[in-house]
Amino acid sequence: MAGMFPLLSATLILTALNWGVFDDTQLAIPLLTASAIMAGIGLFKNTPVPPPLGRLWALVMALSCAIPYYLHGPIGPFKKVITIALTLTVLSTIWRRYTIQIVIAVSGIVLISFIYLQLPPPQFDLWYLQENAIALLGKGKSPYGLTYYAKVPLIDTWVTSLPYPPAHLIAMMVGTYLGDFRWAFVIALIGSALVLYHMAKKSSEPWVSAIPFLFLFYPKAMVYIWRSWTEPTLVGAIALSLWALNHKYKRLLILALGVVFSIKQFGFLFVLALLIARQITWRDCLSAALIAAAICLPFLIADPMGVLSGVILTHLHTPPRPDSISLPALIRRLGGPQFPAVTGFLSVAVVAALATRLKSFTLSTALLLAGILFLVFFLMSPKAHENYYFTPLFLLVAAAVAFPLGATPRRV
């Protein structure tokens, strides 16, 4: 039964994000906490997953992905398209038509993305900031040092700092060539699912290969992409790291980890997990940090104070929001004290110290550790919103996919 804990933790976090945040953010917090605890138990008790329980879990995850469409309808007019694509994907798994499975799943998500990105742009500060930053970058100007006026429902002021690291802006340029910078998010999402699928092919159980596509059709993913939330680029960089790690491509791994470092402020948690799990060495970590520095160097030369202010100081000085999905935010809403921003870092340090006591790691337990570090960091941070949890969701699903590895590979 211990082998089911990481699988159940992935199901719990799916359910928490699909249901809890639609009605009451306080409902999501205990579910996410339970996910962290159960993933922790799975980390310390790593045993194979019995096939019958694995099939049951795959069914539960499918339901947790599909039911919210009909309860809350975040993607209203596309319910039928998504349901058909998801159903055909699962059926092709049962038939073991794996090429058909990939074609149906990827075609389905591209079609949904194409329709969805034709909608009017969201009136969110995130979309406005990234659209303007990429426009400035395309003109050869640093987006960190220039000020411009933003007048949308959530912003009506002069913007003097850009909170996104350089690697994220470079990734957005790829999407811009396709007509909308958010296509970079779609590419990252598809690439992440394909990496998970490649990992799943090594299992002798056919149901495992369905899990990556259940992640691909996760109900809120397209909402995150439309609103321009940036988590898909971090997930894509992490997936590239997993691809390199599985194939033992050392140079590609170091490059991907450098991107992880420089694409999101808390990307270092994934590198820390791999280091503790002895999947990489200190030398690899240092090399990745140098790659990250090289990516940031042109922006630092152009405007060192602008990069420092936007990427680091803005996040430290921004006051906590009461609607955050975290324990400190919940305590604050109930009339308790305000926790300092360092709370999340201290919590991660405790978990990391405990993890160093483990004598051996597999790829699955390394991913579990990474998922736990992200979960704990967000749960104990005064500022953590719904979209933040997309990264630990991917890591826990990846741990679930990697868990049965070691069985005799099936023919595909």
NORSULJO-V211037 format. One record per residue. N is the residue number from 1. OMEGA is omega in whole degrees, 0 to 359 (999 if undefined). BURIAL is + if it has 16 or more other C-alpha atoms within 10 Angstrom, else -. Layout:
BEGIN
n/omega/burial
N/OMEGA/BURIAL
N/OMEGA/BURIAL
END
This chain:
BEGIN
n/omega/burial
1/183/-
2/180/+
3/180/+
4/186/+
5/178/+
6/179/+
7/179/+
8/179/+
9/177/+
10/178/+
11/181/+
12/182/+
13/173/+
14/182/+
15/181/+
16/183/+
17/181/+
18/187/+
19/189/+
20/187/+
21/178/+
22/187/-
23/185/-
24/183/-
25/181/+
26/178/+
27/182/+
28/188/+
29/179/+
30/178/+
31/178/+
32/176/+
33/177/+
34/177/+
35/180/+
36/181/+
37/183/+
38/175/+
39/177/+
40/177/+
41/177/+
42/179/+
43/184/+
44/178/-
45/186/-
46/178/+
47/181/-
48/179/+
49/175/+
50/184/-
51/180/-
52/179/-
53/178/-
54/178/+
55/178/+
56/180/-
57/179/+
58/178/+
59/180/+
60/179/+
61/178/+
62/179/+
63/180/-
64/176/+
65/189/+
66/187/+
67/183/-
68/177/+
69/187/+
70/177/-
71/187/-
72/176/-
73/179/-
74/181/+
75/182/+
76/189/-
77/184/-
78/181/-
79/184/+
80/180/-
81/182/-
82/181/+
83/180/-
84/181/-
85/181/+
86/180/+
87/179/+
88/179/+
89/180/+
90/179/+
91/179/-
92/174/+
93/179/+
94/179/-
95/183/-
96/174/+
97/193/-
98/177/+
99/177/-
100/180/-
101/181/+
102/182/+
103/181/-
104/185/+
105/182/+
106/178/+
107/180/-
108/183/+
109/176/+
110/179/-
111/179/-
112/181/+
113/181/+
114/179/-
115/186/-
116/182/+
117/173/+
118/178/-
119/177/-
120/181/-
121/180/-
122/177/-
123/181/-
124/179/-
125/183/+
126/180/+
127/183/+
128/182/+
129/183/+
130/179/+
131/180/+
132/180/-
133/180/+
134/177/+
135/178/-
136/180/-
137/178/-
138/177/-
139/180/-
140/180/-
141/178/-
142/180/+
143/184/+
144/187/+
145/183/+
146/178/-
147/177/-
148/185/-
149/179/-
150/179/+
151/174/-
152/185/-
153/182/-
154/181/-
155/174/-
156/187/-
157/173/-
158/178/-
159/184/-
160/178/-
161/180/+
162/189/+
163/186/+
164/180/+
165/185/+
166/183/+
167/178/+
168/179/+
169/178/+
170/178/-
171/180/+
172/179/+
173/178/+
174/179/+
175/181/+
176/179/+
177/177/-
178/176/-
179/181/-
180/184/-
181/181/+
182/173/+
183/175/+
184/177/+
185/181/+
186/179/+
187/179/+
188/180/+
189/179/+
190/179/+
191/179/+
192/180/+
193/179/+
194/175/+
195/177/+
196/180/+
197/178/+
198/177/-
199/183/+
200/181/+
201/182/+
202/179/+
203/177/+
204/181/+
205/183/+
206/182/+
207/182/+
208/182/+
209/176/+
210/186/+
211/179/+
212/183/+
213/170/+
214/175/+
215/181/+
216/181/+
217/177/+
218/192/+
219/187/+
220/185/+
221/181/+
222/175/+
223/178/-
224/182/+
225/181/+
226/181/+
227/177/+
228/173/+
229/198/+
230/185/+
231/181/+
232/180/+
233/176/+
234/178/+
235/178/+
236/178/+
237/177/+
238/179/+
239/177/+
240/177/+
241/179/+
242/178/+
243/180/+
244/180/+
245/180/+
246/182/-
247/180/-
248/174/-
249/189/-
250/182/-
251/178/-
252/179/+
253/180/+
254/178/+
255/180/+
256/178/+
257/175/+
258/176/+
259/177/+
260/178/+
261/192/+
262/182/+
263/179/+
264/186/+
265/182/+
266/175/-
267/180/+
268/180/+
269/178/+
270/178/+
271/178/+
272/180/+
273/179/+
274/179/+
275/178/+
276/181/+
277/177/+
278/173/+
279/175/-
280/180/+
281/176/-
282/179/-
283/176/-
284/181/+
285/179/+
286/179/-
287/178/+
288/178/+
289/177/+
290/176/+
291/179/+
292/179/+
293/179/+
294/178/-
295/183/+
296/188/+
297/181/-
298/180/-
299/178/+
300/179/+
301/182/-
302/183/-
303/183/+
304/182/-
305/178/-
306/178/+
307/180/+
308/182/+
309/184/+
310/188/+
311/185/+
312/189/+
313/179/-
314/182/-
315/180/-
316/186/-
317/179/-
318/181/-
319/179/-
320/177/+
321/183/-
322/181/+
323/179/+
324/178/+
325/180/+
326/180/+
327/177/+
328/179/+
329/178/+
330/179/+
331/178/-
332/179/+
333/180/+
334/177/-
335/181/-
336/183/-
337/177/-
338/180/-
339/178/+
340/182/-
341/183/+
342/183/-
343/180/+
344/180/+
345/179/-
346/179/-
347/177/+
348/180/+
349/179/-
350/181/-
351/180/+
352/179/+
353/178/-
354/182/-
355/180/+
356/181/-
357/179/-
358/186/-
359/183/-
360/180/-
361/166/+
362/176/+
363/181/+
364/181/+
365/175/+
366/178/+
367/175/+
368/179/+
369/178/+
370/178/+
371/179/+
372/180/+
373/178/+
374/181/+
375/181/+
376/180/+
377/181/+
378/181/+
379/182/+
380/179/+
381/177/+
382/181/+
383/177/+
384/185/+
385/186/+
386/186/+
387/180/+
388/187/+
389/176/+
390/180/+
391/176/+
392/174/+
393/180/+
394/183/+
395/179/+
396/175/+
397/177/+
398/177/+
399/178/+
400/179/+
401/182/+
402/187/+
403/180/+
404/181/+
405/183/+
406/175/-
407/181/-
408/181/-
409/177/-
410/177/-
411/180/-
412/999/-
END
